[in-house]
Amino acid sequence: MGDKALAITVSLVVHLAVILLMVVNFERTPEPSHAAAPTVEPIRATAADRKAVEAELDRLRNEERRKQEAEEARKQRIADEARQARQAREREQKRLADLKRQQAAEKKKLAEAEQKRQLAEAAEKKRLAEVKRKQEEAARKQAEEEKRQRELDAKRKADEAARQKAEAEAEAKRKREQLLKEQMAAEEARLAAERNRELQALLARYVGDIAAKVQSRWIRPAGVPDLTCKVLVRQTPVGDVLDVRILKSSGNPLFDRSVESAVRKASPLPSPPHPDLFEREIEFTFRPI
């Protein structure tokens, strides 16, 4: 405001100086020589000029006031425009700041969403990888179990085949052994029968030898017909007669006693053709020849 007042004052002083200079010059202007002007006219002119000066000053003041008011209005308008521009800039700055904050928030939100998406994607990948791992592990275990089951089945089949083979071999062996036993038993029975027949034959010969020796020592009693009796002889291993007993009498005491006497006279009795045939007690039927 000080610069503005100073400028207005300087402008008024300049205009006033110009007006005074014009008045002074007008008063000093020489009158024409051919006619002398009355003295009253200059006085009137001077008064009129002063009024004109005052009017001009008023006009100038009014003009200066209008200019001042216009300047003030212009400055006010400029100030208002500057204020509005500043407010607009502030609003724009605020809008930009809000937009920036909004963009930052949106960017942060997008970043968080992207992070969440990436985390979710990573978690999903991890879950899928875990599912795949578990599936592969389950498939591996199932394959191992199936392999183990196949091996067990194969082992069971092999064991069953081996068992059946062993049983078949054992059965065949048992049958062979049974057949061998039967053959051996049959052979033993045959041999035993043959041996028994031989022994029986030998025994019969042995008993016949004893009976023959007794016959050779027998003296027929007078008037006794041919009779038979069954005799039991008890002897020692060397054939010595220890005792004689009639098991079945002939019915004739003389005949029975003659047989007993013949047995005692036949001591020692003949030895058996085989040691197994020896018996301490020998039975035989005596028949006269």
TIMI-645429 format. One record per residue (C-alpha): residue in one letter; chain; z negated, y, x. Coordinates in steps of 0.25 Angstrom, whole numbers, padded with zeros to 4 digits, m for minus. Example, Ala and Ser with C-alpha at 12.3 -4.5 7.8 and 13.67 -1.06 7.14 Angstrom:
{'a'; 'A'; {m0031; m0018; 0049}},
{'s'; 'A'; {m0029; m0004; 0055}},
***
This chain:
{'m'; 'A'; {0000; 0000; 0000}},
{'g'; 'A'; {m0002; 0010; 0012}},
{'d'; 'A'; {0012; 0008; 0017}},
{'k'; 'A'; {0017; 0010; 0003}},
{'a'; 'A'; {0009; 0023; 0001}},
{'l'; 'A'; {0014; 0028; 0014}},
{'a'; 'A'; {0028; 0026; 0011}},
{'i'; 'A'; {0027; 0033; m0002}},
{'t'; 'A'; {0020; 0045; 0004}},
{'v'; 'A'; {0030; 0046; 0015}},
{'s'; 'A'; {0042; 0045; 0005}},
{'l'; 'A'; {0035; 0057; m0003}},
{'v'; 'A'; {0033; 0065; 0009}},
{'v'; 'A'; {0048; 0063; 0013}},
{'h'; 'A'; {0053; 0067; 0000}},
{'l'; 'A'; {0044; 0079; m0001}},
{'a'; 'A'; {0048; 0084; 0012}},
{'v'; 'A'; {0063; 0083; 0008}},
{'i'; 'A'; {0060; 0091; m0004}},
{'l'; 'A'; {0052; 0102; 0003}},
{'l'; 'A'; {0063; 0103; 0013}},
{'m'; 'A'; {0074; 0105; 0002}},
{'v'; 'A'; {0065; 0116; m0005}},
{'v'; 'A'; {0063; 0123; 0008}},
{'n'; 'A'; {0078; 0123; 0011}},
{'f'; 'A'; {0081; 0128; m0002}},
{'e'; 'A'; {0072; 0140; m0001}},
{'r'; 'A'; {0077; 0144; 0012}},
{'t'; 'A'; {0092; 0143; 0008}},
{'p'; 'A'; {0098; 0158; 0010}},
{'e'; 'A'; {0103; 0165; m0002}},
{'p'; 'A'; {0117; 0169; m0003}},
{'s'; 'A'; {0120; 0183; 0002}},
{'h'; 'A'; {0129; 0187; m0009}},
{'a'; 'A'; {0118; 0186; m0019}},
{'a'; 'A'; {0104; 0188; m0018}},
{'a'; 'A'; {0095; 0178; m0026}},
{'p'; 'A'; {0083; 0184; m0034}},
{'t'; 'A'; {0070; 0180; m0028}},
{'v'; 'A'; {0065; 0173; m0041}},
{'e'; 'A'; {0076; 0161; m0040}},
{'p'; 'A'; {0071; 0156; m0027}},
{'i'; 'A'; {0057; 0155; m0033}},
{'r'; 'A'; {0062; 0147; m0045}},
{'a'; 'A'; {0070; 0138; m0036}},
{'t'; 'A'; {0058; 0135; m0028}},
{'a'; 'A'; {0050; 0132; m0040}},
{'a'; 'A'; {0061; 0123; m0045}},
{'d'; 'A'; {0062; 0116; m0032}},
{'r'; 'A'; {0048; 0113; m0032}},
{'k'; 'A'; {0048; 0107; m0045}},
{'a'; 'A'; {0060; 0099; m0041}},
{'v'; 'A'; {0053; 0095; m0029}},
{'e'; 'A'; {0041; 0091; m0037}},
{'a'; 'A'; {0050; 0084; m0047}},
{'e'; 'A'; {0056; 0077; m0035}},
{'l'; 'A'; {0043; 0074; m0029}},
{'d'; 'A'; {0039; 0068; m0043}},
{'r'; 'A'; {0051; 0061; m0043}},
{'l'; 'A'; {0050; 0056; m0029}},
{'r'; 'A'; {0035; 0052; m0032}},
{'n'; 'A'; {0039; 0045; m0045}},
{'e'; 'A'; {0050; 0038; m0037}},
{'e'; 'A'; {0041; 0035; m0026}},
{'r'; 'A'; {0031; 0030; m0036}},
{'r'; 'A'; {0042; 0022; m0043}},
{'k'; 'A'; {0046; 0017; m0030}},
{'q'; 'A'; {0032; 0014; m0026}},
{'e'; 'A'; {0030; 0007; m0040}},
{'a'; 'A'; {0043; 0000; m0038}},
{'e'; 'A'; {0039; m0004; m0024}},
{'e'; 'A'; {0025; m0008; m0029}},
{'a'; 'A'; {0032; m0016; m0040}},
{'r'; 'A'; {0042; m0022; m0030}},
{'k'; 'A'; {0030; m0025; m0020}},
{'q'; 'A'; {0022; m0031; m0032}},
{'r'; 'A'; {0035; m0039; m0036}},
{'i'; 'A'; {0036; m0043; m0022}},
{'a'; 'A'; {0021; m0046; m0021}},
{'d'; 'A'; {0023; m0054; m0035}},
{'e'; 'A'; {0035; m0061; m0030}},
{'a'; 'A'; {0028; m0064; m0017}},
{'r'; 'A'; {0015; m0068; m0024}},
{'q'; 'A'; {0024; m0076; m0034}},
{'a'; 'A'; {0032; m0082; m0022}},
{'r'; 'A'; {0019; m0085; m0015}},
{'q'; 'A'; {0014; m0091; m0028}},
{'a'; 'A'; {0027; m0099; m0029}},
{'r'; 'A'; {0026; m0103; m0014}},
{'e'; 'A'; {0011; m0107; m0017}},
{'r'; 'A'; {0015; m0114; m0029}},
{'e'; 'A'; {0027; m0120; m0021}},
{'q'; 'A'; {0018; m0123; m0010}},
{'k'; 'A'; {0008; m0129; m0020}},
{'r'; 'A'; {0019; m0137; m0026}},
{'l'; 'A'; {0024; m0142; m0013}},
{'a'; 'A'; {0010; m0145; m0009}},
{'d'; 'A'; {0008; m0152; m0022}},
{'l'; 'A'; {0022; m0159; m0020}},
{'k'; 'A'; {0018; m0162; m0006}},
{'r'; 'A'; {0005; m0168; m0010}},
{'q'; 'A'; {0012; m0175; m0022}},
{'q'; 'A'; {0022; m0180; m0012}},
{'a'; 'A'; {0011; m0184; m0002}},
{'a'; 'A'; {0003; m0191; m0014}},
{'e'; 'A'; {0016; m0197; m0018}},
{'k'; 'A'; {0020; m0201; m0004}},
{'k'; 'A'; {0005; m0207; m0002}},
{'k'; 'A'; {0006; m0214; m0016}},
{'l'; 'A'; {0020; m0220; m0012}},
{'a'; 'A'; {0014; m0223; 0002}},
{'e'; 'A'; {0002; m0230; m0004}},
{'a'; 'A'; {0011; m0237; m0014}},
{'e'; 'A'; {0020; m0241; m0003}},
{'q'; 'A'; {0008; m0246; 0005}},
{'k'; 'A'; {0003; m0253; m0007}},
{'r'; 'A'; {0017; m0259; m0009}},
{'q'; 'A'; {0018; m0263; 0006}},
{'l'; 'A'; {0003; m0269; 0005}},
{'a'; 'A'; {0007; m0276; m0008}},
{'e'; 'A'; {0020; m0281; m0002}},
{'a'; 'A'; {0013; m0285; 0010}},
{'a'; 'A'; {0002; m0292; 0002}},
{'e'; 'A'; {0013; m0298; m0007}},
{'k'; 'A'; {0020; m0303; 0006}},
{'k'; 'A'; {0007; m0308; 0011}},
{'r'; 'A'; {0004; m0315; m0002}},
{'l'; 'A'; {0018; m0321; m0002}},
{'a'; 'A'; {0017; m0325; 0012}},
{'e'; 'A'; {0003; m0331; 0009}},
{'v'; 'A'; {0009; m0338; m0003}},
{'k'; 'A'; {0021; m0343; 0005}},
{'r'; 'A'; {0011; m0348; 0016}},
{'k'; 'A'; {0003; m0355; 0006}},
{'q'; 'A'; {0015; m0361; 0000}},
{'e'; 'A'; {0020; m0365; 0014}},
{'e'; 'A'; {0006; m0371; 0017}},
{'a'; 'A'; {0006; m0378; 0004}},
{'a'; 'A'; {0020; m0383; 0006}},
{'r'; 'A'; {0016; m0387; 0020}},
{'k'; 'A'; {0003; m0394; 0015}},
{'q'; 'A'; {0011; m0401; 0004}},
{'a'; 'A'; {0021; m0406; 0014}},
{'e'; 'A'; {0010; m0411; 0023}},
{'e'; 'A'; {0003; m0417; 0011}},
{'e'; 'A'; {0016; m0424; 0007}},
{'k'; 'A'; {0019; m0428; 0021}},
{'r'; 'A'; {0005; m0434; 0022}},
{'q'; 'A'; {0007; m0440; 0009}},
{'r'; 'A'; {0020; m0446; 0013}},
{'e'; 'A'; {0013; m0451; 0026}},
{'l'; 'A'; {0002; m0457; 0018}},
{'d'; 'A'; {0012; m0463; 0008}},
{'a'; 'A'; {0020; m0469; 0020}},
{'k'; 'A'; {0007; m0473; 0027}},
{'r'; 'A'; {0002; m0480; 0014}},
{'k'; 'A'; {0016; m0487; 0012}},
{'a'; 'A'; {0015; m0491; 0027}},
{'d'; 'A'; {0001; m0496; 0025}},
{'e'; 'A'; {0005; m0503; 0012}},
{'a'; 'A'; {0017; m0509; 0019}},
{'a'; 'A'; {0008; m0513; 0031}},
{'r'; 'A'; {m0003; m0518; 0022}},
{'q'; 'A'; {0008; m0526; 0013}},
{'k'; 'A'; {0014; m0531; 0026}},
{'a'; 'A'; {0000; m0534; 0032}},
{'e'; 'A'; {m0003; m0541; 0019}},
{'a'; 'A'; {0010; m0548; 0019}},
{'e'; 'A'; {0008; m0552; 0033}},
{'a'; 'A'; {m0006; m0556; 0030}},
{'e'; 'A'; {m0002; m0564; 0018}},
{'a'; 'A'; {0009; m0570; 0026}},
{'k'; 'A'; {m0001; m0573; 0037}},
{'r'; 'A'; {m0011; m0578; 0027}},
{'k'; 'A'; {0000; m0587; 0021}},
{'r'; 'A'; {0004; m0592; 0035}},
{'e'; 'A'; {m0010; m0594; 0038}},
{'q'; 'A'; {m0012; m0601; 0025}},
{'l'; 'A'; {0000; m0609; 0026}},
{'l'; 'A'; {m0004; m0612; 0041}},
{'k'; 'A'; {m0018; m0616; 0035}},
{'e'; 'A'; {m0012; m0624; 0025}},
{'q'; 'A'; {m0003; m0630; 0035}},
{'m'; 'A'; {m0014; m0632; 0044}},
{'a'; 'A'; {m0023; m0638; 0033}},
{'a'; 'A'; {m0012; m0647; 0029}},
{'e'; 'A'; {m0010; m0651; 0043}},
{'e'; 'A'; {m0024; m0653; 0045}},
{'a'; 'A'; {m0025; m0660; 0032}},
{'r'; 'A'; {m0013; m0668; 0036}},
{'l'; 'A'; {m0019; m0671; 0050}},
{'a'; 'A'; {m0033; m0673; 0043}},
{'a'; 'A'; {m0026; m0683; 0034}},
{'e'; 'A'; {m0019; m0689; 0045}},
{'r'; 'A'; {m0031; m0690; 0053}},
{'n'; 'A'; {m0039; m0695; 0042}},
{'r'; 'A'; {m0029; m0705; 0039}},
{'e'; 'A'; {m0029; m0709; 0054}},
{'l'; 'A'; {m0044; m0708; 0054}},
{'q'; 'A'; {m0044; m0717; 0041}},
{'a'; 'A'; {m0035; m0726; 0048}},
{'l'; 'A'; {m0043; m0726; 0060}},
{'l'; 'A'; {m0055; m0727; 0052}},
{'a'; 'A'; {m0049; m0739; 0044}},
{'r'; 'A'; {m0046; m0745; 0057}},
{'y'; 'A'; {m0059; m0742; 0063}},
{'v'; 'A'; {m0066; m0748; 0051}},
{'g'; 'A'; {m0056; m0760; 0052}},
{'d'; 'A'; {m0060; m0762; 0066}},
{'i'; 'A'; {m0075; m0762; 0062}},
{'a'; 'A'; {m0072; m0771; 0051}},
{'a'; 'A'; {m0063; m0780; 0060}},
{'k'; 'A'; {m0074; m0781; 0070}},
{'v'; 'A'; {m0084; m0784; 0059}},
{'q'; 'A'; {m0074; m0795; 0054}},
{'s'; 'A'; {m0074; m0801; 0068}},
{'r'; 'A'; {m0089; m0802; 0068}},
{'w'; 'A'; {m0090; m0807; 0053}},
{'i'; 'A'; {m0093; m0822; 0051}},
{'r'; 'A'; {m0090; m0826; 0037}},
{'p'; 'A'; {m0102; m0833; 0030}},
{'a'; 'A'; {m0099; m0847; 0025}},
{'g'; 'A'; {m0094; m0848; 0011}},
{'v'; 'A'; {m0093; m0833; 0009}},
{'p'; 'A'; {m0079; m0829; 0004}},
{'d'; 'A'; {m0072; m0816; 0009}},
{'l'; 'A'; {m0079; m0804; 0004}},
{'t'; 'A'; {m0080; m0789; 0007}},
{'c'; 'A'; {m0091; m0780; 0009}},
{'k'; 'A'; {m0093; m0765; 0012}},
{'v'; 'A'; {m0101; m0763; 0025}},
{'l'; 'A'; {m0107; m0750; 0031}},
{'v'; 'A'; {m0109; m0750; 0046}},
{'r'; 'A'; {m0118; m0740; 0054}},
{'q'; 'A'; {m0114; m0739; 0068}},
{'t'; 'A'; {m0116; m0731; 0081}},
{'p'; 'A'; {m0105; m0723; 0088}},
{'v'; 'A'; {m0103; m0735; 0097}},
{'g'; 'A'; {m0101; m0744; 0085}},
{'d'; 'A'; {m0115; m0751; 0086}},
{'v'; 'A'; {m0118; m0756; 0072}},
{'l'; 'A'; {m0131; m0750; 0067}},
{'d'; 'A'; {m0131; m0755; 0053}},
{'v'; 'A'; {m0123; m0763; 0043}},
{'r'; 'A'; {m0124; m0762; 0028}},
{'i'; 'A'; {m0116; m0768; 0016}},
{'l'; 'A'; {m0111; m0757; 0007}},
{'k'; 'A'; {m0104; m0766; m0003}},
{'s'; 'A'; {m0108; m0780; m0003}},
{'s'; 'A'; {m0098; m0792; m0004}},
{'g'; 'A'; {m0107; m0798; m0013}},
{'n'; 'A'; {m0111; m0809; m0003}},
{'p'; 'A'; {m0123; m0807; 0005}},
{'l'; 'A'; {m0118; m0817; 0016}},
{'f'; 'A'; {m0105; m0810; 0017}},
{'d'; 'A'; {m0112; m0796; 0018}},
{'r'; 'A'; {m0122; m0801; 0029}},
{'s'; 'A'; {m0110; m0807; 0037}},
{'v'; 'A'; {m0103; m0794; 0037}},
{'e'; 'A'; {m0115; m0786; 0041}},
{'s'; 'A'; {m0117; m0796; 0052}},
{'a'; 'A'; {m0103; m0795; 0057}},
{'v'; 'A'; {m0104; m0780; 0057}},
{'r'; 'A'; {m0116; m0781; 0066}},
{'k'; 'A'; {m0109; m0791; 0075}},
{'a'; 'A'; {m0097; m0781; 0076}},
{'s'; 'A'; {m0106; m0770; 0083}},
{'p'; 'A'; {m0102; m0762; 0090}},
{'l'; 'A'; {m0091; m0759; 0080}},
{'p'; 'A'; {m0077; m0754; 0085}},
{'s'; 'A'; {m0076; m0739; 0089}},
{'p'; 'A'; {m0068; m0730; 0080}},
{'p'; 'A'; {m0054; m0727; 0085}},
{'h'; 'A'; {m0057; m0712; 0083}},
{'p'; 'A'; {m0071; m0706; 0086}},
{'d'; 'A'; {m0070; m0698; 0072}},
{'l'; 'A'; {m0070; m0712; 0065}},
{'f'; 'A'; {m0084; m0716; 0070}},
{'e'; 'A'; {m0094; m0717; 0058}},
{'r'; 'A'; {m0108; m0722; 0060}},
{'e'; 'A'; {m0106; m0729; 0046}},
{'i'; 'A'; {m0094; m0737; 0044}},
{'e'; 'A'; {m0090; m0743; 0031}},
{'f'; 'A'; {m0080; m0754; 0029}},
{'t'; 'A'; {m0077; m0766; 0020}},
{'f'; 'A'; {m0078; m0780; 0027}},
{'r'; 'A'; {m0067; m0790; 0022}},
{'p'; 'A'; {m0066; m0803; 0029}},
{'i'; 'A'; {m0053; m0806; 0035}},
***
